[in-house]
């Protein structure tokens, strides 16, 4: 077959017509040129492109069909037999009556090639699946009331009607068996890839969003947050495309060929259903909590539409937890306001005014808290975290630890807030913390770290006497031991396997790390030694105008005393003016658990715990290895999960007394600071 254009016309890029003769074109005949038609070449670019697409699709299908080997057989990928349509906000989320289950409805992870779901493949039995769903509703759902399963929904019904959500619930509720939970987490990743990543417009369903929210809430059971950012981005993209943060849809349909909004062709009402409203609030709660504590970007902002939706849920009161959603969102907005106090460049007076304003908001928020902690543990945990976050920003991020005597009021309030936070956790029944969400574990790590920091700063000789009673109530040494025992009792899900895969082993290691740092700093500064206690008493007497006689050291201590002792000015024998801030004029915030809003005068014991006794080190160092001014100047105080000088082993190894330290050079560092990820 010859081409339709001769070579002469082809080179000139002009039209080639053959109206007179078939062997020569009109132009070549008119000009007397030799007209040549070359054989036409077949264009197979489209065929090559199609073959490449087919090859890529085959590779994707091969990856989806790959499963971990079980009994020398590969598991088949999950694929629903029938695609489902996007959810309609105008329809109720769960009908009151229980519809009959269709015989040929899709199952979780069912494959068109004949593979079954996790129940069919005997990863979990049908009875155990029902038990795990019931346990999720009773034990885990109160900690994350943004994905609510109605009481009448059983595991069998959830398996047939919402297979993706069914698999997500099983993967987080099966925390007692690490091996089975790891298999369920892997199955969830494959099903997520097939349904959401490759699902196209069909992925815009509420079921997929709810399943992602469940896995995000308890992400510590899914590979220690390795996929947290990816899962959160997918959840945000689904919520944005479904317009859950604003009015649901257009009231009138648009042309079918419109590509601006894939679900805009459907008509809807002016309000979302209850499940969609909870899901939108849940995405904001997760994104905002992680971004504030771990210093990351918040990818899903709270809108007025979300607040109004939570308020409507509270007024409707369909479930007990719906009454707390509005307060949770409102409290999270206050935490975001606290975060801006550290970033806005203001003067000390403006910072103090902003601090008092936010503290007043938190005081007003107490009236929304119920008296029974067990009914709204999420709200109480979040409230105490907000208090601690306020003191982290107002005290450490403003570097007030350099002069604690001038800010003893904030220091005392921080100690009291840390005690209330830790009492709330220690009040929980043993092993009930296995149902805590990933956000609550991050909050616990933040609270323990901040309590240790406040306890160290309160041992500064300048404020030791004013903070002694509050520090003894906190009793951080005994708290460390209780935390180590409680969290250590959770380790063991791996059996004889690799315990490093157990997330609770990581939590226990984190607590012991903070405990080691605290005890090391106490020894290095000599703050618990008898000499330090005597120096504190001398300081207080000197501040009141009394003259302190100098007493020589015993001969056995003179040999170890340094030749040049660096003492702060307030420890000299010269009488100092009385301090403007003292324990008498300090009025701490009334703790949440105190009756009638009043703090008792007698020392308190932790709720649900035996009376604790102050820990006393076995040996003291007569001369401190590290001075408080140098410790307070070390980097790491302003970071929520950092502990200053944690990698400086010389602090604990020096035996010749403190000789002063110089700032690190450009090539050196104080040590890395790590937080709970």
C-alpha positions as CSV (number, residue, x, y, z in Angstrom):
1,X,0.0,0.0,0.0
2,X,1.4,3.4,-1.1
3,X,1.3,6.6,0.9
4,X,-1.3,9.2,-0.1
5,X,1.3,12.0,-0.4
6,X,4.2,12.0,-2.8
7,X,7.7,12.8,-1.8
8,X,7.8,16.3,-3.4
9,X,4.6,17.4,-1.6
10,X,5.7,15.7,1.6
11,X,8.9,17.7,1.7
12,X,7.1,21.0,1.0
13,X,4.4,20.0,3.5
14,X,1.6,20.9,1.1
15,X,-1.5,19.2,0.0
16,X,-1.1,16.4,-2.5
17,X,-4.1,15.9,-4.9
18,X,-4.6,13.3,-7.6
19,X,-7.7,14.4,-9.5
20,X,-6.4,13.8,-13.1
21,X,-4.3,10.7,-12.8
22,X,-3.6,8.1,-10.2
23,X,0.2,7.6,-10.9
24,X,1.1,11.3,-10.6
25,X,-0.3,14.2,-8.5
26,X,-1.7,17.4,-10.1
27,X,1.2,19.6,-8.9
28,X,4.0,17.3,-10.2
29,X,2.1,16.9,-13.6
30,X,1.8,20.7,-13.9
31,X,5.4,21.3,-13.1
32,X,6.8,18.3,-15.0
33,X,8.4,16.8,-11.9
34,X,9.1,13.1,-11.2
35,X,6.3,12.0,-8.8
36,X,7.2,9.2,-6.4
37,X,4.8,7.5,-3.9
38,X,6.7,5.5,-1.3
39,X,5.1,2.5,0.5
40,X,3.1,3.6,3.6
41,X,4.6,2.7,7.0
42,X,2.2,1.2,9.5
43,X,2.0,3.3,12.7
44,X,2.1,0.9,15.6
45,X,2.7,3.5,18.4
46,X,-0.7,2.9,19.8
47,X,-0.2,-0.8,19.8
48,X,3.1,-0.4,21.7
49,X,1.4,1.9,24.1
50,X,-1.4,-0.5,24.7
51,X,1.0,-3.3,25.2
52,X,3.0,-1.3,27.8
53,X,-0.2,-0.5,29.7
54,X,-1.2,-4.1,29.7
55,X,2.2,-5.1,31.0
56,X,2.0,-2.6,33.8
57,X,-1.5,-3.7,34.7
58,X,-0.3,-7.3,34.8
59,X,2.5,-6.3,37.2
60,X,0.0,-4.5,39.4
61,X,-2.3,-7.5,39.5
62,X,0.6,-9.8,40.2
63,X,1.5,-7.6,43.2
64,X,-2.0,-7.6,44.4
65,X,-2.3,-11.4,44.1
66,X,0.9,-11.8,46.2
67,X,0.2,-12.9,49.7
68,X,2.4,-14.2,52.6
69,X,2.8,-17.9,52.4
70,X,0.5,-20.0,54.6
71,X,1.0,-23.7,54.6
72,X,2.9,-23.6,51.3
73,X,0.0,-21.9,49.6
74,X,-0.3,-18.2,48.7
75,X,-3.3,-16.2,49.8
76,X,-5.3,-14.5,47.1
77,X,-5.9,-10.7,47.1
78,X,-9.1,-9.1,48.3
79,X,-11.5,-7.9,45.7
80,X,-15.3,-7.3,46.0
81,X,-17.4,-9.1,43.6
82,X,-19.8,-6.2,43.1
83,X,-18.7,-2.5,43.1
84,X,-20.7,-0.3,45.5
85,X,-21.9,3.2,44.9
86,X,-20.8,6.4,46.8
87,X,-22.8,7.0,49.9
88,X,-25.6,9.5,49.9
89,X,-25.6,12.0,52.8
90,X,-29.3,12.4,52.6
91,X,-29.9,8.8,53.5
92,X,-29.7,7.7,57.2
93,X,-26.4,6.1,58.2
94,X,-27.9,3.1,59.9
95,X,-31.6,2.1,59.7
96,X,-33.3,1.2,62.9
97,X,-34.6,-2.1,61.6
98,X,-32.1,-4.9,60.7
99,X,-32.4,-5.7,57.0
100,X,-31.8,-9.2,55.9
101,X,-28.3,-10.1,54.8
102,X,-28.2,-10.9,51.0
103,X,-26.9,-14.3,50.1
104,X,-24.4,-13.0,47.5
105,X,-23.2,-9.9,49.3
106,X,-19.5,-9.1,49.1
107,X,-17.2,-10.4,51.9
108,X,-14.1,-8.8,53.4
109,X,-11.2,-9.4,51.1
110,X,-13.2,-11.8,48.8
111,X,-11.5,-12.3,45.5
112,X,-13.0,-12.9,42.1
113,X,-10.4,-15.7,41.6
114,X,-12.0,-17.7,44.4
115,X,-10.1,-16.5,47.5
116,X,-12.0,-15.8,50.7
117,X,-11.8,-13.3,53.5
118,X,-9.9,-13.6,56.8
119,X,-12.7,-15.7,58.2
120,X,-12.9,-18.0,55.2
121,X,-9.1,-18.5,55.3
122,X,-9.3,-19.3,59.1
123,X,-7.1,-16.4,60.1
124,X,-9.8,-15.6,62.7
125,X,-12.8,-17.7,63.4
126,X,-16.4,-16.4,63.0
127,X,-16.9,-16.5,66.8
128,X,-13.7,-14.7,67.5
129,X,-14.5,-12.0,64.9
130,X,-17.8,-11.4,66.7
131,X,-16.0,-11.2,70.0
132,X,-13.4,-8.7,68.6
133,X,-16.2,-6.5,67.2
134,X,-18.0,-6.5,70.5
135,X,-14.8,-5.7,72.3
136,X,-14.2,-2.8,70.0
137,X,-17.6,-1.4,70.7
138,X,-17.3,-1.7,74.5
139,X,-13.6,-1.1,75.3
140,X,-12.0,0.8,72.3
141,X,-14.8,2.9,70.8
142,X,-15.1,5.3,73.9
143,X,-11.5,6.3,73.3
144,X,-12.3,7.3,69.7
145,X,-16.0,8.1,69.3
146,X,-15.7,9.2,65.7
147,X,-16.5,5.8,64.2
148,X,-19.5,4.4,66.1
149,X,-20.9,0.9,65.5
150,X,-24.5,0.7,66.6
151,X,-25.3,-1.9,69.3
152,X,-27.4,-4.1,66.9
153,X,-24.5,-4.4,64.4
154,X,-22.8,-7.7,64.9
155,X,-19.5,-9.0,63.5
156,X,-21.3,-11.2,61.0
157,X,-23.4,-8.3,59.7
158,X,-20.5,-5.9,59.6
159,X,-18.5,-8.5,57.6
160,X,-21.2,-8.7,54.9
161,X,-22.2,-5.1,54.7
162,X,-18.9,-3.2,55.3
163,X,-16.0,-5.6,54.7
164,X,-13.4,-2.9,54.7
165,X,-14.4,-1.5,58.0
166,X,-14.8,-5.0,59.3
167,X,-11.1,-5.8,58.5
168,X,-10.0,-2.5,60.0
169,X,-11.8,-3.2,63.3
170,X,-10.3,-6.7,63.5
171,X,-6.8,-5.5,62.8
172,X,-6.8,-3.1,65.8
173,X,-9.0,-5.1,68.2
174,X,-6.8,-8.2,68.0
175,X,-4.1,-6.7,70.2
176,X,-3.8,-9.7,72.5
177,X,-2.3,-11.9,69.6
178,X,0.6,-10.2,67.9
179,X,1.0,-12.8,65.2
180,X,-2.6,-12.7,64.1
181,X,-2.7,-8.9,64.3
182,X,0.3,-8.7,62.0
183,X,-1.4,-10.9,59.4
184,X,-4.6,-8.7,59.6
185,X,-2.5,-5.5,59.3
186,X,-0.9,-6.9,56.1
187,X,-4.3,-7.9,54.7
188,X,-5.5,-4.4,55.4
189,X,-2.7,-2.9,53.4
190,X,-3.5,-5.0,50.3
191,X,-7.2,-4.3,50.6
192,X,-6.5,-0.6,50.9
193,X,-4.3,-0.6,47.8
194,X,-7.0,-2.4,45.8
195,X,-10.1,-0.5,47.0
196,X,-8.8,3.0,47.6
197,X,-5.6,3.5,45.5
198,X,-6.9,1.6,42.5
199,X,-10.6,2.2,43.1
200,X,-10.9,5.5,41.3
201,X,-14.2,7.3,41.9
202,X,-15.5,4.3,43.7
203,X,-13.1,4.9,46.6
204,X,-15.2,8.0,47.7
205,X,-17.2,6.0,50.1
206,X,-17.7,6.5,53.8
207,X,-16.8,2.9,54.6
208,X,-13.2,3.5,53.4
209,X,-12.9,6.7,55.3
210,X,-14.1,5.1,58.5
211,X,-11.7,2.1,58.1
212,X,-8.8,4.5,57.7
213,X,-9.9,6.5,60.7
214,X,-10.0,3.3,62.8
215,X,-6.5,2.3,61.7
216,X,-5.2,5.8,62.2
217,X,-6.6,6.0,65.7
218,X,-4.8,2.7,66.8
219,X,-1.9,3.0,64.4
220,X,0.5,1.7,67.1
221,X,-0.8,-1.8,66.1
222,X,0.1,-1.2,62.4
223,X,3.9,-1.2,62.2
224,X,4.6,1.5,64.8
225,X,3.2,4.3,62.6
226,X,5.3,3.5,59.5
227,X,2.3,4.3,57.3
228,X,0.7,6.9,59.4
229,X,1.3,9.9,57.1
230,X,0.2,8.0,54.0
231,X,-3.0,6.7,55.7
232,X,-3.7,10.2,56.9
233,X,-3.2,11.7,53.5
234,X,-5.6,9.2,51.9
235,X,-8.2,9.9,54.6
236,X,-7.9,13.7,54.1
237,X,-8.2,13.3,50.3
238,X,-11.4,11.2,50.6
239,X,-12.9,13.7,53.0
240,X,-12.1,16.7,50.8
241,X,-13.4,15.0,47.7
242,X,-16.6,14.1,49.5
243,X,-16.8,17.7,50.8
244,X,-17.2,16.6,54.4
245,X,-15.8,19.9,55.7
246,X,-18.5,22.0,54.0
247,X,-22.0,21.7,52.5
248,X,-22.3,18.2,51.1
249,X,-23.3,18.6,47.5
250,X,-24.9,20.9,45.0
251,X,-28.7,21.0,45.2
252,X,-29.0,20.6,41.4
253,X,-27.1,18.1,39.2
254,X,-24.4,19.2,36.8
255,X,-23.8,17.8,33.3
256,X,-22.6,14.2,33.3
257,X,-19.4,15.1,31.4
258,X,-18.2,17.5,34.2
259,X,-14.9,16.5,35.6
260,X,-14.7,19.1,38.3
261,X,-16.3,17.1,41.0
262,X,-16.7,13.3,40.5
263,X,-19.8,13.1,42.8
264,X,-21.4,16.4,41.9
265,X,-23.8,14.7,39.5
266,X,-25.7,13.4,42.5
267,X,-28.3,15.6,44.2
268,X,-28.4,15.8,48.0
269,X,-29.7,17.7,51.0
270,X,-28.2,20.6,52.9
271,X,-26.8,18.4,55.8
272,X,-24.7,15.3,56.1
273,X,-25.6,12.2,58.0
274,X,-24.4,11.6,61.6
275,X,-21.7,9.2,60.4
276,X,-20.3,11.7,57.9
277,X,-20.3,14.4,60.6
278,X,-18.4,12.2,63.1
279,X,-15.9,11.2,60.4
280,X,-15.1,14.8,59.5
281,X,-14.5,15.7,63.2
282,X,-12.4,12.6,63.6
283,X,-10.0,13.6,60.8
284,X,-9.5,17.0,62.3
285,X,-8.9,15.6,65.8
286,X,-6.3,13.2,64.6
287,X,-4.5,15.6,62.3
288,X,-4.5,18.5,64.8
289,X,-3.4,16.3,67.7
290,X,-0.4,14.9,65.9
291,X,0.6,18.2,64.3
292,X,0.6,20.1,67.6
293,X,2.5,17.6,69.8
294,X,4.9,16.3,67.1
295,X,5.4,19.7,65.4
296,X,4.0,18.7,62.0
297,X,1.7,20.4,59.5
298,X,-2.0,20.1,60.1
299,X,-3.5,19.0,56.7
300,X,-7.2,19.2,57.7
301,X,-8.3,22.4,59.3
302,X,-11.5,22.7,61.4
303,X,-14.2,24.7,59.7
304,X,-17.3,26.3,61.1
305,X,-19.3,23.6,59.3
306,X,-17.6,20.9,61.3
307,X,-18.2,22.7,64.6
308,X,-21.9,23.2,63.8
309,X,-22.1,19.5,62.9
310,X,-20.6,18.5,66.2
311,X,-23.0,20.8,68.0
312,X,-25.9,19.2,66.1
313,X,-24.7,15.8,67.2
314,X,-24.6,17.0,70.8
315,X,-28.1,18.3,70.6
316,X,-29.4,15.2,68.9
317,X,-27.7,12.9,71.4
318,X,-28.0,9.7,69.4
319,X,-25.2,8.1,71.4
320,X,-23.7,8.9,74.8
321,X,-20.3,9.9,73.2
322,X,-22.0,12.3,70.8
323,X,-22.4,14.8,73.7
324,X,-18.7,15.1,74.1
325,X,-17.7,15.6,70.5
326,X,-18.3,19.3,70.5
327,X,-16.2,19.7,73.6
328,X,-13.4,17.6,72.1
329,X,-13.3,19.8,69.0
330,X,-13.5,23.0,71.0
331,X,-10.7,21.9,73.3
332,X,-8.5,21.0,70.3
333,X,-9.1,24.5,69.0
334,X,-7.8,25.9,72.3
335,X,-4.7,23.7,72.0
336,X,-4.1,25.2,68.5
337,X,-4.4,28.7,70.1
338,X,-1.8,27.7,72.7
339,X,0.6,26.7,69.9
340,X,0.4,30.2,68.4
341,X,1.6,31.7,71.6
342,X,5.1,30.2,70.9
343,X,5.3,31.4,67.3
344,X,3.9,34.9,67.5
345,X,6.7,37.4,68.3
346,X,5.4,39.3,71.4
347,X,6.8,41.1,74.4
348,X,6.9,39.5,77.8
349,X,3.9,41.5,78.8
350,X,1.9,40.4,75.8
351,X,2.9,36.8,76.3
352,X,1.8,36.9,80.0
353,X,-1.5,38.4,78.9
354,X,-2.1,35.7,76.3
355,X,-1.1,33.0,78.9
356,X,-3.6,34.3,81.4
357,X,-6.3,34.5,78.7
358,X,-5.9,30.9,77.6
359,X,-5.7,29.7,81.2
360,X,-9.0,31.5,81.8
361,X,-10.5,29.6,78.8
362,X,-9.3,26.3,80.3
363,X,-10.8,27.2,83.7
364,X,-14.1,27.9,82.1
365,X,-13.9,24.6,80.2
366,X,-14.0,22.7,83.5
367,X,-17.7,23.2,83.7
368,X,-18.2,21.0,80.7
369,X,-16.4,18.0,82.2
370,X,-18.5,15.3,83.8
371,X,-17.8,14.0,87.3
372,X,-17.3,10.3,86.2
373,X,-13.9,10.0,84.5
374,X,-14.6,6.6,83.1
375,X,-17.4,7.9,81.0
376,X,-15.3,10.4,79.0
377,X,-11.6,9.4,79.4
378,X,-10.8,10.9,76.0
379,X,-12.1,14.4,77.1
380,X,-10.3,14.3,80.5
381,X,-7.0,13.1,78.9
382,X,-7.2,15.9,76.3
383,X,-8.0,18.5,78.9
384,X,-4.9,17.6,81.0
385,X,-2.8,17.5,77.9
386,X,-4.0,21.0,77.0
387,X,-3.0,22.3,80.5
388,X,0.5,20.7,80.2
389,X,0.9,22.0,76.7
390,X,0.1,25.5,78.0
391,X,2.9,25.3,80.6
392,X,5.3,23.8,78.0
393,X,4.8,26.8,75.8
394,X,4.5,29.4,78.5
395,X,7.5,28.2,80.6
396,X,10.0,26.1,78.6
397,X,9.5,27.6,75.1
398,X,10.0,31.0,76.6
399,X,13.2,29.7,78.4
400,X,11.9,30.7,81.8
401,X,13.9,27.8,83.3
402,X,16.9,30.1,83.4
403,X,15.3,32.2,86.2
404,X,12.7,30.0,87.9
405,X,12.6,32.1,91.0
406,X,11.0,34.9,89.0
407,X,8.4,32.6,87.6
408,X,7.7,30.2,90.5
409,X,4.0,30.5,90.1
410,X,4.0,29.0,86.6
411,X,6.4,26.3,87.8
412,X,4.1,25.3,90.7
413,X,1.1,25.2,88.4
414,X,3.1,23.0,86.0
415,X,3.9,20.6,88.8
416,X,0.3,20.4,89.9
417,X,-0.9,19.9,86.3
418,X,1.6,17.1,85.8
419,X,0.4,15.3,88.9
420,X,-3.2,15.5,87.8
421,X,-2.3,14.2,84.4
422,X,-0.4,11.2,85.7
423,X,-3.0,10.4,88.3
424,X,-5.6,10.1,85.5
425,X,-3.5,7.5,83.8
426,X,-2.6,5.6,87.0
427,X,-6.3,5.5,87.9
428,X,-7.0,3.2,85.0
429,X,-7.5,-0.5,85.7
430,X,-4.5,-2.7,85.0
431,X,-4.0,-3.6,81.3
432,X,-6.9,-1.3,80.2
433,X,-4.4,1.0,78.6
434,X,-4.1,-1.6,75.8
435,X,-7.2,0.1,74.3
436,X,-5.7,3.6,74.4
437,X,-5.4,5.2,71.0
438,X,-2.1,6.2,69.4
439,X,-2.8,9.9,70.2
440,X,-3.4,9.0,73.9
441,X,0.0,7.2,74.1
442,X,1.7,10.2,72.5
443,X,0.0,12.4,75.1
444,X,1.2,10.1,77.9
445,X,4.8,10.3,76.7
446,X,4.5,14.1,76.5
447,X,3.1,14.2,80.0
448,X,5.8,12.0,81.5
449,X,8.6,13.9,79.8
450,X,7.2,17.3,80.9
451,X,6.7,16.1,84.5
452,X,10.3,15.0,84.7
453,X,11.5,18.4,83.4
454,X,9.4,20.3,85.9
455,X,10.6,18.1,88.7
456,X,14.3,18.8,87.7
457,X,13.7,22.6,87.5
458,X,11.9,22.6,90.8
459,X,15.1,21.2,92.5
460,X,16.9,24.4,91.7
461,X,18.1,25.9,95.0
462,X,16.4,29.2,94.2
463,X,12.9,27.5,94.2
464,X,13.5,24.3,96.0
465,X,11.7,25.3,99.2
466,X,8.7,26.9,97.5
467,X,8.1,23.8,95.3
468,X,9.1,21.1,97.8
469,X,5.5,20.2,98.8
470,X,4.2,20.0,95.2
471,X,7.2,18.0,94.2
472,X,6.6,15.5,97.0
473,X,3.0,15.2,95.9
474,X,4.1,14.5,92.4
475,X,6.6,11.9,93.6
476,X,8.1,11.4,90.2
477,X,10.4,8.6,91.3
478,X,7.6,6.4,92.4
479,X,5.6,7.3,89.3
480,X,8.4,6.0,87.1
481,X,8.4,2.7,88.9
482,X,4.6,2.3,88.6
483,X,4.8,3.2,84.9
484,X,7.6,0.7,84.2
485,X,5.6,-2.1,86.0
486,X,2.3,-1.3,84.3
487,X,3.7,-1.0,80.8
488,X,6.1,-3.8,81.3
489,X,3.2,-6.1,82.2
490,X,1.8,-5.4,78.7
491,X,4.9,-6.7,77.0
492,X,4.7,-10.4,76.0
493,X,2.2,-10.5,73.1
494,X,5.0,-11.9,70.9
495,X,5.4,-15.0,73.1
496,X,8.8,-16.5,72.2
497,X,9.1,-14.4,69.0
498,X,10.7,-11.0,68.4
499,X,9.6,-8.7,71.2
500,X,10.9,-5.7,69.3
501,X,7.8,-5.9,67.2
502,X,5.7,-5.3,70.3
503,X,4.9,-1.6,70.6
504,X,4.5,-1.9,74.3
505,X,8.2,-2.9,74.6
506,X,9.0,0.5,72.9
507,X,6.7,2.3,75.4
508,X,8.5,0.7,78.3
509,X,11.9,1.6,76.9
510,X,10.7,5.2,76.5
511,X,9.7,5.4,80.2
512,X,13.0,3.8,81.4
513,X,14.9,6.3,79.2
514,X,13.2,9.3,80.9
515,X,13.7,7.7,84.3
516,X,17.4,7.2,83.7
517,X,17.8,10.8,82.6
518,X,16.0,12.1,85.6
519,X,17.9,10.1,88.1
520,X,21.2,10.9,86.4
521,X,20.5,14.6,86.5
522,X,19.6,14.4,90.2
523,X,22.9,12.8,90.9
524,X,24.8,15.1,88.7
525,X,23.4,18.3,90.3
526,X,23.5,16.8,93.8
527,X,20.1,18.3,94.4
528,X,19.0,15.5,96.8
529,X,22.2,15.4,98.8
530,X,22.2,16.6,102.4
531,X,24.6,19.4,101.5
532,X,22.2,20.7,98.9
533,X,19.3,20.6,101.4
534,X,21.4,22.6,103.9
535,X,22.4,25.1,101.2
536,X,18.7,25.6,100.4
537,X,17.9,26.4,104.0
538,X,20.8,28.8,104.2
539,X,19.5,30.5,101.1
540,X,16.1,31.0,102.5
541,X,17.5,32.3,105.8
542,X,19.7,34.7,103.8
543,X,16.7,35.9,101.8
544,X,15.0,36.8,105.1
545,X,17.9,38.9,106.2
546,X,19.6,36.5,108.6
547,X,23.4,36.1,108.7
548,X,24.6,32.6,107.9
549,X,27.9,31.7,109.6
550,X,30.4,29.9,107.3
551,X,31.2,26.4,108.5
552,X,34.3,24.6,107.4
553,X,34.0,21.3,105.6
554,X,35.1,18.1,107.3
555,X,38.6,17.0,106.5
556,X,37.4,14.0,104.4
557,X,35.3,16.4,102.3
558,X,38.0,19.1,101.9
559,X,40.1,16.7,99.8
560,X,37.3,16.4,97.2
561,X,36.3,20.1,97.2
562,X,37.2,22.0,94.1
563,X,39.6,24.9,94.3
564,X,37.3,27.4,92.6
565,X,33.7,26.9,93.6
566,X,31.2,28.6,91.3
567,X,28.3,29.7,93.4
568,X,25.3,31.7,92.3
569,X,24.9,35.2,93.7
570,X,21.9,34.2,95.7
571,X,23.9,31.7,97.7
572,X,26.4,34.2,99.0
573,X,26.5,35.3,102.7
574,X,25.3,38.8,101.7
575,X,21.7,39.3,102.7
576,X,19.4,39.4,99.8
577,X,16.0,41.3,99.5
578,X,13.0,39.1,100.1
579,X,11.6,37.3,97.0
580,X,8.5,38.8,95.6
581,X,7.0,35.4,94.7
582,X,6.7,32.8,97.5
583,X,4.7,29.8,98.3
584,X,2.3,31.9,100.5
585,X,1.1,34.0,97.6
586,X,0.9,31.2,95.1
587,X,-2.6,29.9,94.4
588,X,-2.5,26.9,92.1
589,X,-5.4,26.0,89.8
590,X,-7.9,23.7,91.5
591,X,-7.3,20.2,90.2
592,X,-10.1,18.5,88.4
593,X,-10.4,15.6,90.8
594,X,-10.7,17.8,94.0
595,X,-14.2,18.2,95.4
596,X,-15.7,21.7,95.5
597,X,-12.7,23.0,93.4
598,X,-10.5,23.2,96.5
599,X,-7.1,21.6,97.0
600,X,-6.8,19.8,100.4
601,X,-4.0,20.9,102.7
602,X,-2.8,17.4,103.5
603,X,-0.6,15.5,101.1
604,X,-2.5,13.6,98.5
605,X,-2.0,10.1,97.3
606,X,-2.6,9.0,93.7
607,X,-6.1,7.9,92.8
608,X,-6.3,4.1,92.8
609,X,-2.8,3.6,94.1
610,X,-1.3,2.7,97.4
611,X,0.4,5.6,99.4
612,X,3.7,6.4,97.7
613,X,6.9,7.2,99.5
614,X,9.6,9.6,98.3
615,X,12.5,7.9,96.7
616,X,15.9,8.6,98.3
617,X,19.1,7.8,96.4
618,X,21.4,5.4,98.1
619,X,24.5,7.5,97.7
620,X,25.1,11.3,97.4
621,X,27.9,13.3,95.8
622,X,29.3,16.0,98.1
623,X,30.3,18.1,95.1
624,X,27.8,18.5,92.2
625,X,29.1,17.4,88.8
626,X,26.8,19.8,87.0
627,X,25.6,23.3,88.0
628,X,22.0,24.2,87.5
629,X,22.7,27.3,85.3
630,X,24.6,25.1,82.9
631,X,21.9,22.5,82.9
632,X,19.2,25.1,82.3
633,X,21.2,26.5,79.4
634,X,21.4,23.2,77.6
635,X,19.3,22.7,74.4
636,X,16.2,20.5,74.5
637,X,14.0,22.2,77.1
638,X,11.8,23.9,74.6
639,X,11.0,20.6,72.7
640,X,8.1,18.6,74.0
641,X,9.7,15.2,73.7
642,X,13.4,16.1,74.2
643,X,15.4,15.6,77.4
644,X,18.4,17.9,77.7
645,X,21.9,16.4,77.7
646,X,20.5,12.9,77.5
647,X,23.6,11.6,75.6
648,X,26.2,13.4,77.8
649,X,27.7,10.4,79.6
650,X,30.5,12.5,81.1
651,X,27.9,14.1,83.4
652,X,27.4,10.8,85.2
653,X,31.1,9.6,85.0
654,X,33.0,12.6,86.4
655,X,34.3,12.0,89.9
656,X,36.5,15.1,90.4
657,X,33.6,17.6,90.9
658,X,32.2,20.3,88.8
659,X,34.7,22.4,86.9
660,X,32.4,24.4,84.7
661,X,31.5,23.6,81.1
662,X,31.8,25.7,78.0
663,X,29.3,26.0,75.1
664,X,29.7,23.3,72.4
665,X,31.7,24.2,69.4
666,X,30.2,24.2,65.9
667,X,31.3,20.7,65.3
668,X,29.9,19.3,68.6
669,X,26.3,18.8,69.8
670,X,24.5,18.3,73.0
671,X,23.1,15.0,71.8
672,X,20.1,14.1,69.8
673,X,16.6,14.5,71.0
674,X,14.0,12.0,70.1
675,X,10.3,11.9,70.6
676,X,7.6,9.3,70.4
677,X,6.6,8.9,66.7
